[in-house]
Protein backbone atom coordinates (compact mmCIF):
# COMPACT_ATOMS: atom_id res chain seq x y z
CA UNK A 1 0.00 0.00 0.00
CA UNK A 2 2.85 2.39 0.91
CA UNK A 3 4.62 1.67 -2.39
CA UNK A 4 1.37 2.30 -4.31
CA UNK A 5 1.00 5.69 -2.65
CA UNK A 6 4.62 6.46 -3.52
CA UNK A 7 4.04 5.50 -7.18
CA UNK A 8 1.02 7.81 -7.44
CA UNK A 9 2.87 10.63 -5.68
CA UNK A 10 5.83 10.40 -8.03
CA UNK A 11 3.55 10.24 -11.07
CA UNK A 12 1.71 13.30 -9.80
CA UNK A 13 5.05 15.07 -9.30
CA UNK A 14 6.02 14.40 -12.92
CA UNK A 15 2.71 15.77 -14.21
CA UNK A 16 2.91 18.82 -11.95
CA UNK A 17 6.50 19.43 -13.16
CA UNK A 18 5.27 19.54 -16.75
CA UNK A 19 2.70 22.20 -15.83
CA UNK A 20 4.73 24.32 -13.39
CA UNK A 21 8.12 23.97 -15.04
CA UNK A 22 9.89 27.00 -13.63
CA UNK A 23 8.75 26.54 -10.04
CA UNK A 24 9.66 22.86 -10.02
CA UNK A 25 13.15 23.71 -11.27
CA UNK A 26 13.40 26.27 -8.46
CA UNK A 27 12.23 23.68 -5.92
CA UNK A 28 14.71 21.15 -7.31
CA UNK A 29 17.68 23.48 -6.90
CA UNK A 30 16.52 24.28 -3.36
CA UNK A 31 16.54 20.57 -2.45
CA UNK A 32 19.45 19.13 -4.46
CA UNK A 33 22.31 20.20 -2.14
CA UNK A 34 20.55 18.47 0.78
CA UNK A 35 19.36 15.42 -1.18
CA UNK A 36 21.62 12.78 0.45
CA UNK A 37 20.95 14.15 3.93
CA UNK A 38 17.17 14.21 3.42
CA UNK A 39 17.11 10.64 2.05
CA UNK A 40 19.22 9.36 4.96
CA UNK A 41 17.23 11.25 7.60
CA UNK A 42 13.89 10.17 6.09
CA UNK A 43 14.95 6.53 6.10
CA UNK A 44 15.95 6.92 9.76
CA UNK A 45 12.78 8.72 10.90
CA UNK A 46 10.19 6.77 8.91
CA UNK A 47 12.04 3.44 8.92
CA UNK A 48 11.82 3.17 5.13
CA UNK A 49 12.99 -0.03 3.45
CA UNK A 50 15.29 -0.22 0.42
CA UNK A 51 12.50 -0.54 -2.18
CA UNK A 52 10.74 2.56 -0.86
CA UNK A 53 13.97 4.56 -0.84
CA UNK A 54 14.75 3.40 -4.37
CA UNK A 55 11.46 4.91 -5.54
CA UNK A 56 11.89 8.16 -3.59
CA UNK A 57 15.39 8.62 -5.03
CA UNK A 58 13.80 8.97 -8.47
CA UNK A 59 12.06 12.26 -7.65
CA UNK A 60 14.76 14.43 -9.24
CA UNK A 61 14.72 12.44 -12.49
CA UNK A 62 10.92 12.54 -12.61
CA UNK A 63 10.92 16.31 -12.15
CA UNK A 64 13.36 16.68 -15.05
CA UNK A 65 11.32 14.33 -17.25
CA UNK A 66 8.16 16.26 -16.40
CA UNK A 67 9.85 19.58 -17.18
CA UNK A 68 11.18 18.13 -20.44
CA UNK A 69 7.71 16.94 -21.50
CA UNK A 70 6.23 20.35 -20.66
CA UNK A 71 8.96 22.15 -22.59
CA UNK A 72 8.52 19.96 -25.67
CA UNK A 73 4.77 20.64 -25.63
CA UNK A 74 5.39 24.39 -25.20
CA UNK A 75 7.96 24.38 -28.02
CA UNK A 76 5.62 22.55 -30.43
CA UNK A 77 2.81 24.93 -29.53
CA UNK A 78 5.00 28.00 -30.22
CA UNK A 79 7.23 26.59 -32.99
CA UNK A 80 6.15 29.30 -35.46
CA UNK A 81 7.44 32.02 -33.14
CA UNK A 82 10.79 33.13 -34.61
CA UNK A 83 11.96 34.35 -31.19
CA UNK A 84 11.68 30.81 -29.81
CA UNK A 85 13.72 29.06 -32.48
CA UNK A 86 15.91 26.32 -31.04
CA UNK A 87 19.42 26.50 -32.51
CA UNK A 88 21.02 23.11 -33.09
CA UNK A 89 24.79 22.93 -32.73
CA UNK A 90 27.28 20.55 -34.32
CA UNK A 91 27.81 19.04 -30.88
CA UNK A 92 24.12 18.04 -30.79
CA UNK A 93 24.83 15.57 -33.58
CA UNK A 94 27.33 13.83 -31.29
CA UNK A 95 24.79 13.73 -28.46
CA UNK A 96 22.40 11.86 -30.76
CA UNK A 97 25.20 9.62 -32.03
CA UNK A 98 26.30 8.85 -28.47
CA UNK A 99 22.71 7.94 -27.53
CA UNK A 100 22.44 5.67 -30.60
CA UNK A 101 25.62 3.84 -29.53
CA UNK A 102 24.23 3.42 -26.01
CA UNK A 103 20.93 2.07 -27.33
CA UNK A 104 22.82 -0.19 -29.72
CA UNK A 105 24.83 -1.55 -26.81
CA UNK A 106 21.59 -2.54 -25.07
CA UNK A 107 20.59 -4.79 -27.98
CA UNK A 108 24.05 -6.14 -28.75
CA UNK A 109 24.69 -7.21 -25.16
CA UNK A 110 21.09 -8.17 -24.38
CA UNK A 111 20.85 -5.85 -21.37
CA UNK A 112 17.87 -6.27 -19.09
CA UNK A 113 15.41 -3.40 -18.67
CA UNK A 114 16.92 -2.54 -15.28
CA UNK A 115 20.46 -2.56 -16.69
CA UNK A 116 19.37 -0.39 -19.63
CA UNK A 117 17.62 2.20 -17.44
CA UNK A 118 20.43 2.52 -14.92
CA UNK A 119 23.07 2.49 -17.65
CA UNK A 120 21.39 5.35 -19.53
CA UNK A 121 20.90 7.21 -16.26
CA UNK A 122 24.59 7.13 -15.34
CA UNK A 123 26.18 7.30 -18.80
CA UNK A 124 23.92 9.80 -20.56
CA UNK A 125 21.73 11.86 -18.24
CA UNK A 126 24.16 14.76 -17.80
CA UNK A 127 23.86 15.33 -21.57
CA UNK A 128 20.09 14.96 -21.34
CA UNK A 129 20.00 17.65 -18.64
CA UNK A 130 22.22 19.89 -20.74
CA UNK A 131 19.68 19.63 -23.58
CA UNK A 132 16.74 20.25 -21.21
CA UNK A 133 18.25 23.45 -19.79
CA UNK A 134 19.01 24.80 -23.27
CA UNK A 135 15.34 24.32 -24.09
CA UNK A 136 14.32 25.68 -20.68
CA UNK A 137 16.20 28.98 -21.14
CA UNK A 138 14.64 29.37 -24.56
CA UNK A 139 11.42 30.21 -22.68
CA UNK A 140 12.87 31.55 -19.41
CA UNK A 141 15.79 33.71 -20.54
CA UNK A 142 15.08 36.32 -17.88
CA UNK A 143 15.14 33.73 -15.06
CA UNK A 144 18.80 32.70 -15.27
CA UNK A 145 20.03 35.28 -12.74
CA UNK A 146 17.28 34.32 -10.28
CA UNK A 147 18.21 30.62 -10.52
CA UNK A 148 21.89 31.41 -10.07
CA UNK A 149 21.09 33.35 -6.90
CA UNK A 150 19.07 30.40 -5.61
CA UNK A 151 22.02 28.11 -6.33
CA UNK A 152 24.33 30.49 -4.46
CA UNK A 153 22.06 30.87 -1.43
CA UNK A 154 21.53 27.12 -1.12
CA UNK A 155 25.29 26.52 -1.40
CA UNK A 156 26.03 28.69 1.64
CA UNK A 157 24.63 26.27 4.29
CA UNK A 158 26.44 23.43 2.50
CA UNK A 159 29.79 25.20 2.72
CA UNK A 160 29.26 26.53 6.25
CA UNK A 161 28.27 23.09 7.54
CA UNK A 162 31.32 21.55 5.85
CA UNK A 163 33.63 24.04 7.57
CA UNK A 164 31.90 23.39 10.90
CA UNK A 165 32.39 19.64 10.35
CA UNK A 166 36.12 20.15 10.11
CA UNK A 167 36.73 22.74 12.82
CA UNK A 168 33.86 22.51 15.35
CA UNK A 169 31.52 19.53 15.22
CA UNK A 170 32.38 16.10 16.67
CA UNK A 171 33.16 13.40 14.12
CA UNK A 172 30.01 11.42 14.91
CA UNK A 173 27.63 14.40 14.79
CA UNK A 174 25.60 13.02 11.86
CA UNK A 175 24.95 9.68 13.55
CA UNK A 176 21.90 11.18 15.26
CA UNK A 177 20.39 11.77 11.79
CA UNK A 178 20.67 8.14 10.72
CA UNK A 179 24.20 8.09 9.34
CA UNK A 180 26.37 5.01 9.84
CA UNK A 181 29.04 4.98 12.56
CA UNK A 182 31.88 4.07 10.23
CA UNK A 183 32.67 3.78 6.55
CA UNK A 184 32.52 0.35 4.94
CA UNK A 185 35.42 -0.94 2.90
CA UNK A 186 33.08 -1.00 -0.13
CA UNK A 187 30.09 1.20 -0.88
CA UNK A 188 26.76 -0.46 -0.05
CA UNK A 189 23.67 1.09 -1.67
CA UNK A 190 21.50 -0.49 1.02
CA UNK A 191 23.57 0.89 3.86
CA UNK A 192 23.51 4.36 5.39
CA UNK A 193 26.07 7.02 4.49
CA UNK A 194 28.97 7.06 6.99
CA UNK A 195 28.91 9.97 9.44
CA UNK A 196 32.51 10.85 8.60
CA UNK A 197 35.56 9.76 6.66
CA UNK A 198 39.13 10.20 7.84
CA UNK A 199 42.04 11.10 5.62
CA UNK A 200 44.02 7.87 5.26
CA UNK A 201 45.69 6.97 8.53
CA UNK A 202 45.44 10.51 9.91
CA UNK A 203 42.86 12.03 12.24
CA UNK A 204 41.80 14.67 9.70
CA UNK A 205 38.15 14.60 8.64
CA UNK A 206 37.35 14.70 4.93
CA UNK A 207 34.22 16.86 5.01
CA UNK A 208 31.15 15.86 3.02
CA UNK A 209 28.56 18.28 4.48
CA UNK A 210 25.06 17.24 3.30
CA UNK A 211 26.43 15.17 0.40
CA UNK A 212 27.01 11.42 0.25
CA UNK A 213 30.79 11.71 0.34
CA UNK A 214 33.80 14.07 0.13
CA UNK A 215 34.34 13.50 -3.60
CA UNK A 216 30.70 14.33 -4.37
CA UNK A 217 30.94 17.52 -2.33
CA UNK A 218 34.22 18.41 -4.05
CA UNK A 219 32.70 18.05 -7.54
CA UNK A 220 29.71 20.19 -6.48
CA UNK A 221 32.10 22.79 -5.08
CA UNK A 222 33.92 22.98 -8.42
CA UNK A 223 30.73 23.89 -10.28
CA UNK A 224 29.66 26.47 -7.69
CA UNK A 225 33.11 28.09 -7.47
CA UNK A 226 33.41 28.68 -11.21
CA UNK A 227 29.80 29.84 -11.44
CA UNK A 228 30.57 32.37 -8.69
CA UNK A 229 33.77 33.43 -10.46
CA UNK A 230 31.71 34.18 -13.58
CA UNK A 231 29.81 36.73 -11.49
CA UNK A 232 32.95 38.00 -9.77
CA UNK A 233 34.52 38.74 -13.15
CA UNK A 234 31.33 40.33 -14.49
CA UNK A 235 30.72 44.03 -14.90
CA UNK A 236 28.54 44.30 -11.80
CA UNK A 237 30.01 43.74 -8.35
CA UNK A 238 28.38 40.73 -6.72
CA UNK A 239 29.21 40.43 -3.00
CA UNK A 240 27.29 37.14 -2.69
CA UNK A 241 29.42 35.62 -5.48
CA UNK A 242 32.64 36.69 -3.71
CA UNK A 243 31.43 35.11 -0.50
CA UNK A 244 30.31 31.88 -2.19
CA UNK A 245 33.57 31.52 -4.14
CA UNK A 246 35.65 31.99 -0.97
CA UNK A 247 33.68 29.48 1.11
CA UNK A 248 33.58 27.09 -1.84
CA UNK A 249 37.37 27.08 -2.20
CA UNK A 250 37.82 26.47 1.54
CA UNK A 251 35.32 23.61 1.40
CA UNK A 252 37.01 22.10 -1.67
CA UNK A 253 40.34 22.04 0.16
CA UNK A 254 38.79 20.41 3.24
CA UNK A 255 37.39 17.55 1.16
CA UNK A 256 41.01 16.56 0.42
CA UNK A 257 39.78 15.29 -2.96
CA UNK A 258 42.97 15.22 -4.99
CA UNK A 259 41.25 14.85 -8.37
CA UNK A 260 38.88 17.79 -7.78
CA UNK A 261 41.62 20.03 -6.39
CA UNK A 262 43.82 19.21 -9.41
CA UNK A 263 40.88 20.03 -11.69
CA UNK A 264 40.32 23.31 -9.85
CA UNK A 265 43.98 24.36 -10.11
CA UNK A 266 44.12 23.68 -13.84
CA UNK A 267 40.73 25.32 -14.43
CA UNK A 268 41.62 28.44 -12.46
CA UNK A 269 44.99 28.75 -14.23
CA UNK A 270 43.24 28.62 -17.60
CA UNK A 271 40.72 31.23 -16.42
CA UNK A 272 43.48 33.53 -15.20
CA UNK A 273 45.36 33.09 -18.50
CA UNK A 274 42.21 34.03 -20.45
CA UNK A 275 41.74 37.15 -18.31
CA UNK A 276 45.41 38.11 -17.98
CA UNK A 277 45.29 40.82 -20.66
CA UNK A 278 41.98 42.39 -19.67
CA UNK A 279 42.42 41.81 -15.93
CA UNK A 280 46.12 41.43 -15.10
CA UNK A 281 45.35 42.03 -11.43
CA UNK A 282 43.00 39.01 -11.40
CA UNK A 283 45.69 36.80 -12.94
CA UNK A 284 48.20 37.93 -10.34
CA UNK A 285 45.75 37.41 -7.48
CA UNK A 286 44.92 33.89 -8.72
CA UNK A 287 48.53 32.81 -9.06
CA UNK A 288 49.43 34.40 -5.75
CA UNK A 289 46.44 32.78 -4.04
CA UNK A 290 47.32 29.30 -5.33
CA UNK A 291 50.88 29.67 -4.09
CA UNK A 292 49.63 31.01 -0.74
CA UNK A 293 47.15 28.12 -0.38
CA UNK A 294 49.83 25.56 -1.16
CA UNK A 295 52.24 27.18 1.31
CA UNK A 296 49.62 27.59 4.03
CA UNK A 297 48.34 24.06 3.49
CA UNK A 298 51.85 22.71 3.69
CA UNK A 299 52.40 24.50 7.01
CA UNK A 300 49.03 23.63 8.58
CA UNK A 301 49.01 20.00 7.49
CA UNK A 302 52.73 19.29 7.25
CA UNK A 303 52.43 16.21 9.43
CA UNK A 304 49.66 14.80 7.21
CA UNK A 305 51.18 16.01 3.91
CA UNK A 306 52.16 12.49 2.86
CA UNK A 307 48.60 11.24 3.40
CA UNK A 308 47.12 14.25 1.58
CA UNK A 309 49.29 13.93 -1.53
CA UNK A 310 50.29 10.27 -1.75
CA UNK A 311 47.65 8.53 0.39
CA UNK A 312 48.99 5.01 -0.27
CA UNK A 313 45.99 3.19 1.23
CA UNK A 314 43.66 4.92 -1.25
CA UNK A 315 46.02 5.14 -4.23
CA UNK A 316 46.73 1.41 -4.07
CA UNK A 317 43.18 0.25 -4.63
CA UNK A 318 42.48 3.12 -7.04
CA UNK A 319 45.32 1.86 -9.23
CA UNK A 320 44.30 -1.79 -8.84
CA UNK A 321 40.71 -1.10 -9.92
CA UNK A 322 41.89 0.98 -12.87
CA UNK A 323 44.35 -1.68 -14.02
CA UNK A 324 41.68 -4.40 -13.80
CA UNK A 325 39.26 -2.22 -15.77
CA UNK A 326 41.85 -1.36 -18.42
CA UNK A 327 42.79 -5.02 -18.85
CA UNK A 328 39.11 -5.91 -19.27
CA UNK A 329 38.71 -3.13 -21.85
CA UNK A 330 41.62 -4.48 -23.92
CA UNK A 331 39.86 -7.83 -23.95
CA UNK A 332 36.50 -6.20 -24.83
CA UNK A 333 37.13 -3.09 -26.99
CA UNK A 334 33.45 -2.97 -27.99
CA UNK A 335 32.29 -2.94 -24.37
CA UNK A 336 30.63 -5.43 -22.05
CA UNK A 337 27.22 -3.77 -21.75
CA UNK A 338 25.41 -1.13 -19.71
CA UNK A 339 25.37 -1.13 -15.89
CA UNK A 340 28.39 -3.43 -15.73
CA UNK A 341 30.79 -0.75 -14.42
CA UNK A 342 30.68 2.19 -12.02
CA UNK A 343 27.71 3.45 -9.95
CA UNK A 344 25.12 1.71 -12.16
CA UNK A 345 26.67 -1.70 -11.44
CA UNK A 346 25.98 -1.23 -7.73
CA UNK A 347 22.24 -1.15 -8.47
CA UNK A 348 22.30 -4.31 -10.61
CA UNK A 349 24.07 -6.54 -8.06
CA UNK A 350 27.30 -6.88 -10.05
CA UNK A 351 29.41 -4.05 -8.64
CA UNK A 352 32.58 -3.20 -10.53
CA UNK A 353 34.58 -0.02 -10.08
CA UNK A 354 36.92 1.35 -12.77
CA UNK A 355 37.90 4.56 -10.91
CA UNK A 356 37.53 6.58 -14.11
CA UNK A 357 34.44 7.85 -15.89
CA UNK A 358 36.19 7.45 -19.25
CA UNK A 359 37.04 3.83 -18.55
CA UNK A 360 33.44 3.34 -17.40
CA UNK A 361 32.17 4.52 -20.81
CA UNK A 362 34.76 2.50 -22.72
CA UNK A 363 33.84 -0.67 -20.83
CA UNK A 364 30.09 -0.20 -21.12
CA UNK A 365 29.65 1.08 -24.68
CA UNK A 366 33.07 0.45 -26.19
CA UNK A 367 35.88 2.42 -27.76
CA UNK A 368 33.65 4.20 -30.29
CA UNK A 369 31.32 5.37 -27.54
CA UNK A 370 34.27 6.93 -25.73
CA UNK A 371 35.49 8.63 -28.92
CA UNK A 372 32.03 10.10 -29.57
CA UNK A 373 31.79 11.34 -25.96
CA UNK A 374 35.21 13.02 -26.10
CA UNK A 375 34.39 14.53 -29.51
CA UNK A 376 31.24 16.07 -28.04
CA UNK A 377 33.18 17.61 -25.16
CA UNK A 378 35.82 19.08 -27.48
CA UNK A 379 33.14 20.52 -29.77
CA UNK A 380 31.21 21.95 -26.82
CA UNK A 381 34.32 23.75 -25.56
CA UNK A 382 34.97 25.06 -29.06
CA UNK A 383 31.38 26.31 -29.42
CA UNK A 384 31.54 28.03 -26.03
CA UNK A 385 34.87 29.70 -26.88
CA UNK A 386 33.27 31.30 -29.96
CA UNK A 387 30.93 33.31 -27.71
CA UNK A 388 33.87 35.18 -26.14
CA UNK A 389 31.93 36.07 -23.00
CA UNK A 390 32.96 35.74 -19.36
CA UNK A 391 30.25 33.19 -18.59
CA UNK A 392 31.37 31.13 -21.61
CA UNK A 393 35.01 31.17 -20.45
CA UNK A 394 34.17 30.17 -16.89
CA UNK A 395 31.89 27.42 -18.22
CA UNK A 396 34.81 26.09 -20.27
CA UNK A 397 36.97 26.06 -17.15
CA UNK A 398 34.22 24.26 -15.21
CA UNK A 399 34.01 21.59 -17.90
CA UNK A 400 37.78 21.14 -17.98
CA UNK A 401 37.94 20.89 -14.17
CA UNK A 402 35.16 18.27 -14.11
CA UNK A 403 36.76 16.33 -16.98
CA UNK A 404 40.07 16.21 -15.12
CA UNK A 405 38.37 15.00 -11.94
CA UNK A 406 36.60 12.35 -14.04
CA UNK A 407 39.96 10.87 -15.01
CA UNK A 408 40.22 9.41 -11.50
CA UNK A 409 36.57 9.13 -10.38
CA UNK A 410 33.08 8.44 -11.76
CA UNK A 411 32.38 12.16 -11.37
CA UNK A 412 29.96 12.75 -14.26
CA UNK A 413 27.95 9.69 -13.28
CA UNK A 414 26.80 11.42 -10.07
CA UNK A 415 23.07 12.14 -10.34
CA UNK A 416 23.20 15.44 -8.41
CA UNK A 417 26.23 16.82 -10.20
CA UNK A 418 24.76 15.88 -13.58
CA UNK A 419 21.95 18.41 -13.10
CA UNK A 420 24.35 21.20 -12.10
CA UNK A 421 26.67 20.42 -15.01
CA UNK A 422 23.67 20.43 -17.38
CA UNK A 423 22.65 23.84 -16.01
Secondary structure, DSSP 8 states (H G I E B T S, - for coil): -HHHHHHHHHHHHHHHHHHSHHHHHHHHHHHHTTHHHHHHHHHHHHT--HHHHHHHTTHHHHHHHHHHHHHHHHHHHTTT-GGG-----HHHHHHHHHHHHHHHHHHHTT--HHHHHHHHHHHHHHHHHHHHHHHHHHH-GGGHHHHHHHHHHHHHHHHHHHHHHHHTS-TTGGGGGT-BSS--SS--TTS--BS-EE-TTSS-EE--TTSSSHHHHHHHHHHHHHHHHHHHTSSS--HHHHHHHHHHHHHHHHHT-HHHHHHHHHHHHHHHHHHTTT-HHHHHHHHHHHHHHHHHHHHHTGGGHHHHHT-HHHHHHHHHHHHHHHHHHHH-TT---TTSSGGGGGGTT-----S-HHHHHHHHHHHHHHHHHHHHHHHHHHHHHTT--HHHHHHHHHHHHHHHHTTTS-GGG-HHHHHHHH-
